[in-house]
């Protein structure tokens, strides 16, 4: 179920979660069940355009490989659109704080 193709690096965890949650439920418990190691070499710290492109690929993959209703597909694409807008806005606001010598 976990897609290991490198072209999905950055978004493969999200794809896995969507696949699993399509048929299962999230249970809220008062304990840590998942941890993430944040380090300088994380793929999410890479080229923002590459991250956007991989999110587009993942969205297309999910649409084609996960049994979603038309409404869920619309939500999926709205999520992508929001992510892309947020990423572009965030990148622009960070860039304006840097002075190039």
Helices and strands as residue ranges (DSSP letters): G 6-8, H 12-21, G 43-45, H 48-65, H 70-95
